[in-house]
């Protein structure tokens, strides 16, 4: 299962009930933080999210409302005793940004590895603890500066067959290795591949975080079939489409239309302009285009579960 928690849904400036952009994806004691605006630490505490579990911070771009929470957070992790490495992902320009952030954080008691992510990252190989095949993919988006969203995929192996494992002489203590997608070697040197005891791959889980963007084909493609899409919805009204395009953002309706075209299962509207005092007032127009649209709010959380195929 995969738990997504919104920590902040504001654009530009924090409001009393709305921190700046941030969201967390958690799976099996590991997590990824997407963007880190001002107020992320307090928002995480209110939501009951433990940021010490983070393996990586995934930045969509380097505007202040998406990164100004980082120096304080990185210092806090050190004060709380973190020693294991932390990855910092982002688009082109990360090296210069990280150099500036290091001046603010000062020495940290754990290593931070800043990496421009321009290809899918295998999370289990990089960090361990994630399901076999878990993958984080950068998605080029359309903003005023170089930007990217992210798609997180948790594939699911086929159903394990104890009968087939016994027939092949696999000891019970080695079943879990095969279930995790790894081959084993039996006494005598015979190698058993996972596919020998696993059925067809089952439906996995997927999550997409758009970051700041106008509607674009790359995001639509990345959101195809996603269990949950968190999409830029800076402007509420259709008549603000020209303004949204000028600044590289989306309206409620544009985000809903993109989710519908992509065949996403759920859409959460996020990254509201300070002009939007009550997002729910304009939700109906989004739902007219995509009925599964919802307004995101700070602290909103969902646990995505694997769907069981019919027998």
C-alpha positions as CSV (number, residue, x, y, z in Angstrom):
1,X,0.0,0.0,0.0
2,X,1.0,3.6,-0.5
3,X,0.0,6.5,1.7
4,X,-0.1,10.1,0.3
5,X,-0.3,13.0,2.7
6,X,-0.7,16.7,1.7
7,X,1.4,18.9,3.9
8,X,0.9,22.2,2.0
9,X,-1.4,23.4,-0.7
10,X,-0.6,27.1,-1.0
11,X,1.1,29.0,-3.8
12,X,3.3,32.0,-3.4
13,X,2.8,32.7,0.3
14,X,1.7,30.7,3.3
15,X,-1.7,31.4,4.9
16,X,-2.9,30.7,8.4
17,X,-4.6,27.5,7.4
18,X,-2.5,26.7,4.3
19,X,1.2,26.0,4.2
20,X,3.3,26.2,1.1
21,X,3.6,23.2,-1.3
22,X,4.7,19.8,0.0
23,X,3.4,16.2,-0.1
24,X,4.7,12.9,1.3
25,X,4.4,9.4,-0.2
26,X,5.0,6.7,2.4
27,X,5.5,2.9,1.9
28,X,6.7,0.4,4.4
29,X,8.6,2.7,6.7
30,X,10.2,4.6,3.8
31,X,9.0,7.9,2.2
32,X,9.6,10.6,-0.4
33,X,9.0,14.3,0.2
34,X,7.8,16.2,-2.9
35,X,8.8,19.9,-2.6
36,X,9.5,21.6,0.6
37,X,7.9,25.0,1.0
38,X,8.0,27.2,4.1
39,X,6.1,25.6,6.9
40,X,6.7,22.0,5.9
41,X,8.0,20.9,9.3
42,X,5.0,22.2,11.2
43,X,2.6,20.9,8.6
44,X,4.2,17.4,8.9
45,X,3.9,17.5,12.7
46,X,0.2,18.5,12.5
47,X,-0.4,15.6,10.0
48,X,1.5,13.1,12.1
49,X,4.1,12.5,9.4
50,X,7.6,11.5,10.5
51,X,10.1,13.1,8.1
52,X,13.0,11.1,9.5
53,X,11.7,8.3,7.3
54,X,12.5,10.2,4.1
55,X,14.9,8.6,1.6
56,X,14.7,11.6,-0.7
57,X,13.4,15.1,-1.3
58,X,12.1,15.5,-4.8
59,X,12.0,19.1,-6.0
60,X,10.0,20.2,-9.0
61,X,11.7,23.5,-9.5
62,X,13.6,26.2,-7.6
63,X,11.1,29.0,-6.9
64,X,11.2,30.0,-3.3
65,X,7.7,28.8,-2.4
66,X,8.9,25.2,-3.2
67,X,12.3,25.1,-1.5
68,X,12.5,27.7,1.3
69,X,11.5,25.0,3.9
70,X,14.6,22.9,3.1
71,X,17.4,24.6,5.2
72,X,15.4,24.4,8.4
73,X,14.3,20.8,7.7
74,X,17.8,19.6,7.0
75,X,19.1,21.1,10.2
76,X,16.2,19.6,12.2
77,X,17.0,16.1,10.8
78,X,20.5,16.5,12.0
79,X,19.4,17.6,15.5
80,X,17.1,14.6,15.7
81,X,20.1,12.3,15.1
82,X,19.9,11.4,11.4
83,X,23.1,9.7,10.2
84,X,21.9,7.9,7.1
85,X,22.2,9.6,3.7
86,X,19.5,11.7,2.2
87,X,19.0,12.1,-1.6
88,X,18.0,15.5,-3.1
89,X,16.5,15.2,-6.5
90,X,15.5,17.9,-8.9
91,X,15.8,19.2,-12.5
92,X,18.8,21.0,-14.1
93,X,20.3,23.7,-11.9
94,X,20.2,21.6,-8.7
95,X,24.0,21.9,-8.2
96,X,23.9,25.6,-7.8
97,X,20.8,25.5,-5.6
98,X,22.3,22.9,-3.3
99,X,25.5,25.0,-3.0
100,X,23.5,27.9,-1.8
101,X,21.4,25.8,0.6
102,X,24.6,24.3,2.1
103,X,25.7,27.8,3.1
104,X,22.5,28.2,5.1
105,X,22.4,24.7,6.7
106,X,26.1,24.6,7.7
107,X,27.7,21.2,8.4
108,X,25.2,18.3,8.7
109,X,25.9,15.0,10.5
110,X,24.6,13.0,7.5
111,X,25.5,13.1,3.8
112,X,23.2,14.7,1.3
113,X,23.6,13.6,-2.3
114,X,22.2,16.1,-4.8
115,X,21.3,14.5,-8.1
116,X,19.7,15.9,-11.2
117,X,17.1,13.3,-11.9
118,X,16.6,13.0,-15.7
119,X,15.8,9.2,-15.9
120,X,13.8,6.8,-13.8
121,X,15.3,5.8,-10.4
122,X,14.9,2.3,-9.0
123,X,14.1,3.0,-5.4
124,X,14.8,-0.5,-4.0
125,X,18.3,-0.4,-5.5
126,X,19.0,3.1,-4.3
127,X,17.6,2.9,-0.8
128,X,16.4,-0.6,0.0
129,X,13.1,-1.2,1.8
130,X,10.9,-0.3,-1.1
131,X,9.0,-3.0,-3.0
132,X,10.9,-4.7,-5.8
133,X,10.6,-2.7,-9.0
134,X,9.4,0.6,-7.3
135,X,10.3,3.4,-9.6
136,X,10.4,7.2,-9.5
137,X,10.2,8.8,-12.9
138,X,10.8,12.6,-13.6
139,X,8.2,14.2,-15.9
140,X,9.1,17.4,-17.9
141,X,6.5,20.1,-17.2
142,X,5.7,23.5,-18.5
143,X,6.4,26.4,-16.1
144,X,8.3,29.7,-16.3
145,X,11.5,28.0,-15.4
146,X,12.9,24.5,-15.9
147,X,10.5,22.2,-14.0
148,X,9.5,18.6,-13.6
149,X,6.8,16.6,-12.0
150,X,7.2,13.0,-10.7
151,X,5.5,9.7,-11.2
152,X,5.9,7.0,-8.5
153,X,5.1,3.4,-9.5
154,X,4.8,0.4,-7.2
155,X,4.5,-2.7,-9.4
156,X,3.0,-5.8,-7.9
157,X,4.3,-9.3,-8.7
158,X,2.0,-12.2,-9.7
159,X,0.3,-14.4,-7.1
160,X,2.7,-16.8,-5.4
161,X,2.0,-20.6,-5.9
162,X,3.0,-22.7,-2.9
163,X,2.1,-25.8,-4.8
164,X,4.5,-24.9,-7.6
165,X,7.2,-24.0,-5.2
166,X,6.9,-27.4,-3.4
167,X,6.9,-29.2,-6.8
168,X,10.2,-27.5,-7.6
169,X,11.7,-28.5,-4.2
170,X,12.0,-24.9,-2.9
171,X,12.4,-24.8,0.9
172,X,9.7,-22.7,2.7
173,X,12.4,-20.4,4.1
174,X,13.3,-19.3,0.5
175,X,9.7,-18.6,-0.6
176,X,9.9,-14.9,0.4
177,X,13.0,-14.3,-1.7
178,X,11.1,-15.5,-4.8
179,X,8.0,-13.5,-3.8
180,X,10.3,-10.4,-3.8
181,X,11.2,-11.1,-7.4
182,X,14.7,-12.5,-6.7
183,X,16.0,-15.8,-8.0
184,X,17.4,-18.5,-5.6
185,X,19.9,-21.3,-5.9
186,X,19.0,-24.7,-4.5
187,X,21.4,-27.2,-3.1
188,X,23.0,-28.8,-6.1
189,X,23.2,-25.6,-8.0
190,X,19.8,-25.5,-9.6
191,X,18.6,-21.9,-10.1
192,X,14.9,-21.1,-9.6
193,X,13.6,-17.9,-11.2
194,X,10.6,-16.0,-9.6
195,X,8.5,-16.4,-12.7
196,X,8.5,-20.2,-12.1
197,X,6.4,-19.8,-9.0
198,X,4.6,-16.5,-9.7
199,X,1.5,-15.9,-11.8
200,X,1.0,-12.9,-14.2
201,X,1.9,-9.5,-12.7
202,X,-1.0,-7.9,-10.9
203,X,-2.1,-4.2,-11.0
204,X,0.3,-2.0,-9.0
205,X,-0.1,1.5,-7.6
206,X,0.9,4.8,-9.1
207,X,1.0,8.4,-7.9
208,X,1.7,11.6,-9.9
209,X,2.8,15.0,-8.4
210,X,2.7,17.7,-11.1
211,X,4.5,20.6,-9.4
212,X,3.8,24.0,-11.1
213,X,2.8,23.6,-14.7
214,X,0.4,24.5,-17.4
215,X,-1.3,21.6,-19.1
216,X,1.2,19.7,-21.3
217,X,1.4,16.4,-23.1
218,X,4.2,15.0,-21.0
219,X,2.1,15.3,-17.8
220,X,-1.0,13.9,-19.5
221,X,1.1,10.9,-20.6
222,X,2.6,10.4,-17.1
223,X,-0.8,10.6,-15.4
224,X,-2.2,7.8,-17.6
225,X,-4.1,5.4,-15.3
226,X,-2.6,7.0,-12.1
227,X,-4.4,6.0,-8.9
228,X,-3.9,9.6,-7.7
229,X,-2.9,12.8,-9.5
230,X,-1.9,15.9,-7.5
231,X,-2.2,18.7,-10.1
232,X,-1.4,22.4,-10.2
233,X,-4.7,24.3,-9.8
234,X,-3.4,27.8,-9.1
235,X,-6.4,29.5,-10.7
236,X,-10.0,28.6,-10.0
237,X,-11.9,30.2,-12.9
238,X,-12.1,29.4,-16.6
239,X,-11.7,33.1,-17.5
240,X,-8.3,33.0,-15.8
241,X,-6.9,30.6,-18.4
242,X,-4.8,33.3,-20.1
243,X,-3.3,34.4,-16.8
244,X,-2.5,30.8,-15.9
245,X,-0.8,30.3,-19.3
246,X,1.3,33.5,-18.8
247,X,2.6,32.3,-15.5
248,X,2.9,28.6,-16.3
249,X,0.0,27.3,-14.2
250,X,-3.3,25.6,-14.6
251,X,-7.0,26.3,-13.7
252,X,-9.3,23.9,-11.9
253,X,-10.9,23.0,-15.2
254,X,-7.7,22.5,-17.0
255,X,-6.4,20.1,-14.3
256,X,-9.7,18.2,-14.4
257,X,-9.7,18.0,-18.2
258,X,-6.1,16.6,-18.1
259,X,-7.0,14.0,-15.5
260,X,-10.0,12.9,-17.7
261,X,-7.9,12.6,-20.8
262,X,-5.2,10.7,-19.0
263,X,-7.7,8.2,-17.5
264,X,-6.5,8.9,-13.9
265,X,-8.6,7.4,-11.1
266,X,-8.5,10.3,-8.7
267,X,-7.5,14.0,-8.9
268,X,-6.6,16.3,-6.0
269,X,-6.5,20.0,-6.8
270,X,-3.5,21.7,-5.1
271,X,-1.3,24.8,-5.2
272,X,-4.0,27.4,-4.7
273,X,-3.4,31.1,-5.3
274,X,-3.9,33.3,-2.2
275,X,-6.9,34.7,-4.1
276,X,-8.7,31.4,-3.6
277,X,-10.2,31.6,-0.1
278,X,-12.5,28.5,-0.4
279,X,-11.5,26.0,-3.1
280,X,-14.7,24.1,-2.6
281,X,-16.8,26.9,-4.0
282,X,-15.4,26.2,-7.5
283,X,-15.0,22.4,-7.3
284,X,-18.2,21.8,-9.2
285,X,-16.7,23.0,-12.5
286,X,-13.8,20.6,-12.1
287,X,-16.2,17.7,-11.3
288,X,-18.2,18.5,-14.3
289,X,-15.2,17.5,-16.4
290,X,-13.8,14.8,-14.0
291,X,-16.2,13.6,-11.4
292,X,-13.4,12.1,-9.2
293,X,-11.9,15.6,-8.7
294,X,-11.4,16.7,-5.1
295,X,-10.0,19.7,-3.4
296,X,-6.8,19.1,-1.6
297,X,-6.2,20.6,1.8
298,X,-3.4,20.6,4.3
299,X,-3.3,17.3,6.2
300,X,-5.5,15.4,3.7
301,X,-4.3,11.8,3.4
302,X,-5.2,8.6,1.5
303,X,-3.9,5.1,1.6
304,X,-3.9,3.5,-1.8
305,X,-4.5,-0.2,-1.7
306,X,-3.7,-2.9,-4.2
307,X,-6.8,-4.0,-6.1
308,X,-7.6,-7.7,-5.8
309,X,-8.2,-9.3,-9.2
310,X,-11.4,-11.4,-9.5
311,X,-10.7,-15.1,-9.2
